[in-house]
């Protein structure tokens, strides 16, 4: 096992980007027991030491640190994700209080976008009224139709959660709260038929959605991700969804992974940590006030996301000086040798950081999904290039 | 994978020959929206940073 501080060596002169997004772990427990959950089911078990709910004092300290950083770096906007566990377990009065504190401490020139990422089963009218009053958007995790969703996302007693999520989503889709609907997150399950699953998610008219690759790494491989570089099951699955999404006469929803790959291929930059080479700009604040890195690192090993910092004693600028954070803000120089010479390095960016881990080596590896990422990016590029050539009259 | 020979020198798709007026008349396809997004980003560049994956 290696320490999180084992990161690629970096040039001595290294510029940092301020933190623009905060993930507040407002509740450390969950009412579901999803079999792939990185908080409870994988390598890290630090949730057991966390308080159930973030206290008002911790919210206030976090708000002060966020405000301090925003003022120091003159940020016009910050994003705050209220996360868990299941954040809605914190209750309506918590969200009301937290929103007032978080927005109230910010400099007048800084706005905050608040989003809660939920499993959706606790969404009801009184809670949505509170979230609406404070303009807190709601994103929901949904893995497809009843069979697909309930295969993984169950209550501790084994009962599936789909029916309750569907009920919550139907409320969220109603005119009173529709504006709060941020989108859907779905974890890829290769056993599900991709286009039918995508079309099921479209029934909820999400403004945006994304398909997440299952968390895994070189030492704990994702399902069906073998050593064979010619095998690309995740690219094949995602390509089917891409073709359906891309071919629609009018875009039906924003699909984040594909949208960002296309944007990178057209010369833009990505805005989420799954893809691209831009500096990572996320800080996680645990329920007890600990400042951590992106929490999906918990899929790698115990305390992988830990920095040893706490909002009571450390500023967010202190986090920027942490070696692991510096590495994740260094772009190409921090990638593995194999990635630095890859033709799609600027688009792939080495893939999602937790997917690069190998026990005893750390994170200086390509993604365990390297063959899938390469195949997917190439196929999307071929499709784009073909269409652009047709539009410019060079072909057809 | 590194074993494959590179099939292109640049990963960028060349949109230099596109008629921008065409975008106005194009349906609201994924491609049309993507090109409009690139044009907006070119007009108003901001500092690019990567956000949290486990939320949307």
HADDOCK unambig.tbl for C-alpha pairs under 7 A between the chains (distance, minus, plus):
assign (segid A and resid 21 and name CA) (segid B and resid 51 and name CA) 6.50 0.50 0.50
assign (segid A and resid 117 and name CA) (segid B and resid 55 and name CA) 5.86 0.50 0.50
assign (segid A and resid 139 and name CA) (segid B and resid 56 and name CA) 6.21 0.50 0.50
assign (segid A and resid 182 and name CA) (segid B and resid 56 and name CA) 6.67 0.50 0.50
assign (segid A and resid 183 and name CA) (segid B and resid 56 and name CA) 6.22 0.50 0.50
assign (segid A and resid 185 and name CA) (segid B and resid 56 and name CA) 6.80 0.50 0.50
assign (segid A and resid 229 and name CA) (segid B and resid 1 and name CA) 6.96 0.50 0.50
assign (segid A and resid 246 and name CA) (segid B and resid 30 and name CA) 5.68 0.50 0.50
assign (segid A and resid 248 and name CA) (segid B and resid 29 and name CA) 6.79 0.50 0.50
assign (segid A and resid 249 and name CA) (segid B and resid 27 and name CA) 6.89 0.50 0.50
assign (segid A and resid 249 and name CA) (segid B and resid 29 and name CA) 5.60 0.50 0.50
assign (segid A and resid 250 and name CA) (segid B and resid 27 and name CA) 6.52 0.50 0.50
assign (segid A and resid 250 and name CA) (segid B and resid 28 and name CA) 4.73 0.50 0.50
assign (segid A and resid 250 and name CA) (segid B and resid 29 and name CA) 4.58 0.50 0.50
assign (segid A and resid 251 and name CA) (segid B and resid 28 and name CA) 6.22 0.50 0.50
assign (segid A and resid 251 and name CA) (segid B and resid 29 and name CA) 5.19 0.50 0.50
assign (segid A and resid 251 and name CA) (segid B and resid 30 and name CA) 5.25 0.50 0.50
assign (segid A and resid 262 and name CA) (segid B and resid 34 and name CA) 6.96 0.50 0.50
assign (segid A and resid 263 and name CA) (segid B and resid 34 and name CA) 6.37 0.50 0.50
assign (segid A and resid 263 and name CA) (segid B and resid 38 and name CA) 6.72 0.50 0.50
assign (segid A and resid 265 and name CA) (segid B and resid 11 and name CA) 6.32 0.50 0.50
assign (segid A and resid 265 and name CA) (segid B and resid 12 and name CA) 4.76 0.50 0.50
assign (segid A and resid 265 and name CA) (segid B and resid 13 and name CA) 5.72 0.50 0.50
assign (segid A and resid 266 and name CA) (segid B and resid 12 and name CA) 5.77 0.50 0.50
assign (segid A and resid 266 and name CA) (segid B and resid 13 and name CA) 5.50 0.50 0.50
assign (segid A and resid 266 and name CA) (segid B and resid 38 and name CA) 6.96 0.50 0.50
assign (segid A and resid 267 and name CA) (segid B and resid 12 and name CA) 6.19 0.50 0.50
assign (segid A and resid 268 and name CA) (segid B and resid 38 and name CA) 6.07 0.50 0.50
assign (segid A and resid 269 and name CA) (segid B and resid 48 and name CA) 6.49 0.50 0.50
assign (segid A and resid 270 and name CA) (segid B and resid 50 and name CA) 6.66 0.50 0.50
assign (segid A and resid 271 and name CA) (segid B and resid 48 and name CA) 6.72 0.50 0.50
assign (segid A and resid 271 and name CA) (segid B and resid 49 and name CA) 5.79 0.50 0.50
assign (segid A and resid 271 and name CA) (segid B and resid 50 and name CA) 4.45 0.50 0.50
assign (segid A and resid 271 and name CA) (segid B and resid 51 and name CA) 5.70 0.50 0.50
assign (segid A and resid 272 and name CA) (segid B and resid 50 and name CA) 4.27 0.50 0.50
assign (segid A and resid 272 and name CA) (segid B and resid 51 and name CA) 4.20 0.50 0.50
assign (segid A and resid 272 and name CA) (segid B and resid 52 and name CA) 5.93 0.50 0.50
assign (segid A and resid 272 and name CA) (segid B and resid 53 and name CA) 5.91 0.50 0.50
assign (segid A and resid 273 and name CA) (segid B and resid 50 and name CA) 4.82 0.50 0.50
assign (segid A and resid 273 and name CA) (segid B and resid 51 and name CA) 5.50 0.50 0.50
assign (segid A and resid 273 and name CA) (segid B and resid 52 and name CA) 6.02 0.50 0.50
assign (segid A and resid 273 and name CA) (segid B and resid 53 and name CA) 5.72 0.50 0.50
assign (segid A and resid 274 and name CA) (segid B and resid 53 and name CA) 6.19 0.50 0.50
assign (segid A and resid 278 and name CA) (segid B and resid 48 and name CA) 5.96 0.50 0.50
assign (segid A and resid 278 and name CA) (segid B and resid 49 and name CA) 5.22 0.50 0.50
assign (segid A and resid 278 and name CA) (segid B and resid 50 and name CA) 5.92 0.50 0.50
assign (segid A and resid 279 and name CA) (segid B and resid 49 and name CA) 5.02 0.50 0.50
assign (segid A and resid 279 and name CA) (segid B and resid 50 and name CA) 5.87 0.50 0.50
assign (segid A and resid 280 and name CA) (segid B and resid 49 and name CA) 5.65 0.50 0.50
assign (segid A and resid 280 and name CA) (segid B and resid 50 and name CA) 4.50 0.50 0.50
assign (segid A and resid 280 and name CA) (segid B and resid 51 and name CA) 6.44 0.50 0.50
assign (segid A and resid 281 and name CA) (segid B and resid 49 and name CA) 5.67 0.50 0.50
assign (segid A and resid 281 and name CA) (segid B and resid 50 and name CA) 5.61 0.50 0.50
assign (segid A and resid 281 and name CA) (segid B and resid 51 and name CA) 5.93 0.50 0.50
assign (segid A and resid 282 and name CA) (segid B and resid 51 and name CA) 5.93 0.50 0.50
assign (segid A and resid 282 and name CA) (segid B and resid 52 and name CA) 6.12 0.50 0.50
assign (segid A and resid 338 and name CA) (segid B and resid 2 and name CA) 6.30 0.50 0.50
assign (segid A and resid 342 and name CA) (segid B and resid 2 and name CA) 6.45 0.50 0.50
assign (segid A and resid 343 and name CA) (segid B and resid 6 and name CA) 5.90 0.50 0.50
assign (segid A and resid 343 and name CA) (segid B and resid 9 and name CA) 6.74 0.50 0.50
assign (segid A and resid 343 and name CA) (segid B and resid 11 and name CA) 6.52 0.50 0.50
assign (segid A and resid 344 and name CA) (segid B and resid 11 and name CA) 5.69 0.50 0.50
assign (segid A and resid 370 and name CA) (segid B and resid 1 and name CA) 6.51 0.50 0.50
assign (segid A and resid 371 and name CA) (segid B and resid 1 and name CA) 5.79 0.50 0.50
assign (segid A and resid 374 and name CA) (segid B and resid 1 and name CA) 6.83 0.50 0.50
assign (segid A and resid 385 and name CA) (segid B and resid 13 and name CA) 5.88 0.50 0.50
assign (segid A and resid 388 and name CA) (segid B and resid 15 and name CA) 6.58 0.50 0.50
assign (segid A and resid 391 and name CA) (segid B and resid 18 and name CA) 6.77 0.50 0.50
assign (segid A and resid 392 and name CA) (segid B and resid 17 and name CA) 5.72 0.50 0.50
assign (segid A and resid 392 and name CA) (segid B and resid 18 and name CA) 5.22 0.50 0.50
